[in-house]
Amino acid sequence: MFAKLLMIIVVAGCIALALLGLRQQRLMIVHDMVDTHRTLMEQRRMLWTTRQRIAEACRTPEIQAWLAEDQNRWLAIHQPWTVVPTDMQAQP
């Protein structure tokens, strides 16, 4: 009788320890997810700030005037993979 009771207590303790281990794993995973989400939000915020600064810098009248002087400049910026814009290849 004593051996059965001792065995039940030991098995219950093992089950309790296993459940506590699973609970701790779940908490650690949730913590890692929150850290990843926080990092993602910080990077998005930094990206949007950088985009805003680029947009503000591109709105300056000097850049617009510089691009308006020569249409080929915009083509070179718009299509950086072409060495010579396609509409200028036929010109001598």
C-alpha positions as CSV (number, residue, x, y, z in Angstrom):
1,M,0.0,0.0,0.0
2,F,2.8,2.4,0.9
3,A,4.6,1.6,-2.4
4,K,1.5,2.4,-4.4
5,L,1.0,5.7,-2.7
6,L,4.7,6.6,-3.1
7,M,4.5,5.7,-6.8
8,I,1.4,7.8,-7.3
9,I,3.1,10.8,-5.6
10,V,6.3,10.3,-7.8
11,V,4.2,10.0,-11.0
12,A,2.1,13.1,-10.1
13,G,5.3,15.0,-9.3
14,C,6.8,14.0,-12.7
15,I,3.7,15.1,-14.5
16,A,3.6,18.4,-12.6
17,L,7.3,19.0,-13.5
18,A,6.6,18.2,-17.2
19,L,3.6,20.6,-17.2
20,L,5.7,23.3,-15.6
21,G,8.4,22.8,-18.2
22,L,5.9,23.1,-21.0
23,R,4.5,26.2,-19.5
24,Q,8.0,27.8,-19.2
25,Q,8.7,26.9,-22.8
26,R,5.5,28.6,-23.9
27,L,6.3,31.7,-21.8
28,M,9.8,31.9,-23.4
29,I,8.4,31.6,-26.9
30,V,5.8,34.3,-26.2
31,H,8.6,36.5,-24.9
32,D,10.7,35.9,-28.0
33,M,7.7,36.7,-30.2
34,V,7.2,40.0,-28.3
35,D,10.9,40.9,-28.7
36,T,10.8,40.1,-32.4
37,H,7.6,42.2,-32.9
38,R,9.2,45.1,-31.0
39,T,12.3,44.9,-33.2
40,L,10.1,44.8,-36.3
41,M,8.2,47.8,-35.2
42,E,11.4,49.8,-34.5
43,Q,12.7,48.9,-37.9
44,R,9.5,49.9,-39.6
45,R,9.6,53.2,-37.7
46,M,13.2,53.8,-38.8
47,L,12.3,52.9,-42.4
48,W,9.4,55.3,-42.5
49,T,11.5,58.0,-41.0
50,T,14.2,57.4,-43.6
51,R,11.5,57.5,-46.4
52,Q,10.1,60.7,-45.0
53,R,13.6,62.3,-45.0
54,I,14.2,61.2,-48.6
55,A,10.9,62.5,-49.7
56,E,11.5,65.9,-48.0
57,A,15.0,66.0,-49.6
58,C,13.6,65.3,-53.1
59,R,11.0,68.1,-52.8
60,T,13.6,70.8,-52.8
61,P,13.3,73.3,-55.7
62,E,17.0,72.8,-56.5
63,I,16.6,69.1,-57.3
64,Q,13.4,69.8,-59.3
65,A,15.1,72.6,-61.2
66,W,18.2,70.4,-61.9
67,L,16.0,67.6,-63.3
68,A,14.0,70.1,-65.4
69,E,17.2,71.4,-67.1
70,D,17.8,68.1,-68.9
71,Q,15.2,65.3,-69.5
72,N,18.0,62.7,-69.9
73,R,19.0,63.0,-66.2
74,W,15.6,61.8,-65.2
75,L,15.8,58.9,-67.7
76,A,19.2,57.9,-66.2
77,I,17.7,58.0,-62.7
78,H,14.5,56.2,-63.7
79,Q,16.3,53.5,-65.7
80,P,19.7,53.0,-64.2
81,W,20.2,49.7,-65.9
82,T,20.4,51.3,-69.4
83,V,23.7,52.8,-70.4
84,V,22.1,55.0,-73.0
85,P,18.4,55.9,-73.0
86,T,16.6,54.1,-75.7
87,D,15.1,57.2,-77.3
88,M,18.7,58.7,-77.7
89,Q,20.3,55.7,-79.4
90,A,19.0,56.7,-82.9
91,Q,20.3,60.3,-82.6
92,P,23.8,61.0,-84.1
